[in-house]
Structures are given as structure tokens and as C-alpha cells.
Amino acid sequence: MIFIGGAFLLQIFLGYFQIKHFSNVFVEMRRKGKVAIGRKKGHFKAGTLVFLNVDENGRIFDARKMQGVTILARFQPMKALIGENIQALPEVKVSRYNKLLQQAIADSVHNYTVVAGGGTIEQSSSRTPLSGASMMIRKMIFKPRNSK
């Protein structure tokens, strides 16, 4: 029991530093200009975040990714995207990344396009694997009755 409590406290402690790192990177990039953010939840795989710094012409001048399943994940540079136009990224450059990263890049492009066009990004309901399983069990137990 003490081991589980210690592991939980260690996770909270390390999670704090990951959030602090995330915040510092975002603030640093935001000071330089617009930041397009893309994400792809991994559920049981590595989650992925992408930050793209974009100038007034849509050119990417800084690109970073954070991908991992643990709280030890940190942002890494994505030099291949620097100098490209965010709305016309070459498929050959994007395809060199793994599938989750490609989807996060596509999400950042979508978010940039929507916001640049004056729109807003809708927040999706965040469903975790546990909440999804919980809903399935509830549906199985509490089947709706047919009213005739």
C-alpha cells in the first residue's frame, strides 16, 4: 500500500514538471507569434501534441512535438516543417512522421485554418477509455424498455 501511495505521489510530482515544461514552451513560442496547436489522443498509445509557430504569411518558423505515454515526455523540434506554408505542407515531409504525429499535424493545420478564417474551435467531449467502458456497461445493464 505504501508503494502504491509513493508511486502516486511521484506521478503527481513528475506530472507537475511536465505541465510546467508544456507551459514554458507554449509561452516561449507565443511570444514569438501565432501558435497553431494540434493534438491526437493516444488512449493506450502515445498521445501527441504539436506546436507550430506561424508568421503573418502562414510560414512555419518553429515547430515542436511532444509524444509519449509517460509523464517524462518532452517537446522536441520538428525541423523538417520549418520554412513551409502551414496550409500547403508537402505530403512527403508529413509522411515521414508516424500516424499519430501526422494526425496531430493535420489537427494543427485545421485549427489554424478555422481561426485564420475568423471561426472558433469547438471543444470535443473528452471520453477516456474508462468512461467509454463505463457507458457500455451502463447500456448493457440499463437497457431502454420498449414502450408500446
C-alpha positions in Angstrom: 0.0 0.0 0.0 2.9 2.4 0.8 4.4 1.6 -2.6 1.2 2.5 -4.4 0.9 5.7 -2.5 4.6 6.6 -3.2 4.1 5.8 -6.9 1.0 8.1 -7.0 2.9 10.9 -5.3 5.8 10.5 -7.7 3.4 10.7 -10.7 1.9 13.9 -9.3 5.4 15.4 -8.8 6.6 14.5 -12.2 3.3 15.5 -13.8 3.8 19.0 -12.3 7.1 19.3 -14.1 5.6 18.1 -17.4 2.9 20.7 -17.2 5.4 23.4 -16.3 7.5 22.4 -19.3 4.4 22.5 -21.5 3.5 25.9 -20.2 7.1 27.3 -20.6 7.3 26.0 -24.3 3.9 27.5 -25.1 4.7 30.9 -23.6 8.1 31.0 -25.3 6.5 30.2 -28.7 3.6 32.5 -28.2 5.9 35.4 -27.5 7.4 34.9 -31.0 4.0 34.9 -32.8 0.9 32.8 -33.6 1.0 29.2 -32.4 -1.1 26.5 -34.2 -1.8 23.7 -31.8 -2.6 20.1 -32.9 -3.3 17.1 -30.7 -4.1 13.5 -31.1 -5.1 11.5 -28.0 -3.4 8.1 -28.0 -5.6 6.4 -25.3 -3.5 3.3 -24.9 -0.8 4.6 -27.3 1.4 7.6 -27.1 -0.5 10.9 -27.0 0.8 13.6 -29.3 0.9 17.4 -29.2 2.2 19.7 -32.0 3.0 23.4 -31.7 3.7 25.3 -34.9 4.9 28.9 -34.8 3.5 30.7 -37.9 4.3 34.2 -39.2 1.8 36.6 -40.8 2.2 34.8 -44.2 1.5 31.4 -42.9 5.1 30.2 -42.9 6.2 27.9 -40.1 9.3 29.3 -38.4 9.3 26.9 -35.3 7.8 23.5 -34.9 7.8 21.2 -31.9 6.2 17.9 -30.9 5.6 16.1 -27.7 4.9 12.4 -28.0 4.9 9.7 -25.4 2.9 7.6 -22.9 4.7 8.8 -19.8 5.0 12.0 -17.9 8.6 12.1 -18.9 7.8 13.1 -22.5 9.3 16.5 -23.5 8.9 18.8 -26.6 11.3 18.0 -29.4 12.0 20.2 -32.5 10.5 19.2 -35.9 13.0 20.9 -38.3 11.5 19.4 -41.5 8.5 21.6 -41.3 10.3 24.9 -40.8 10.0 27.2 -43.8 6.9 25.5 -45.1 3.5 27.2 -45.5 1.1 25.7 -42.9 -1.8 25.5 -45.4 0.3 23.8 -48.1 2.5 21.3 -46.2 4.2 18.9 -48.6 2.9 15.3 -48.2 6.5 13.9 -48.5 7.5 15.9 -45.4 4.5 15.0 -43.3 4.5 11.3 -44.3 7.9 10.7 -42.7 6.3 11.0 -39.3 4.3 8.3 -37.5 0.5 8.1 -37.9 -0.4 9.9 -34.6 2.0 12.7 -35.4 0.6 13.1 -38.9 -2.9 13.4 -37.4 -1.7 15.9 -34.8 -0.1 18.0 -37.6 -3.4 17.8 -39.6 -5.3 18.9 -36.5 -3.0 22.0 -36.1 -3.4 22.9 -39.8 -7.2 22.6 -39.4 -7.2 24.7 -36.2 -5.1 27.4 -37.9 -7.3 27.4 -41.0 -10.5 27.8 -38.9 -9.1 30.5 -36.6 -7.5 32.4 -39.5 -10.9 32.4 -41.2 -12.5 34.0 -38.2 -14.0 30.8 -36.7 -13.7 29.2 -33.4 -12.6 25.7 -32.5 -15.2 23.5 -30.9 -14.2 21.5 -27.9 -14.9 17.8 -28.3 -16.2 15.9 -25.3 -13.2 14.1 -23.8 -14.0 10.5 -23.4 -11.4 8.3 -21.7 -11.3 4.5 -22.3 -12.6 4.1 -18.8 -15.5 6.4 -19.3 -16.3 4.6 -22.6 -16.3 1.2 -20.9 -18.5 2.6 -18.1 -21.0 3.8 -20.6 -21.1 0.4 -22.4 -21.7 -1.4 -19.1 -24.5 1.0 -18.2 -26.1 0.4 -21.5 -25.9 -3.3 -21.1 -27.4 -3.2 -17.5 -30.0 -0.5 -18.1 -31.4 -1.4 -21.5 -34.1 1.0 -22.6 -37.6 -0.5 -22.3 -39.8 -0.5 -25.4 -42.9 1.3 -24.6 -45.9 0.0 -26.6 
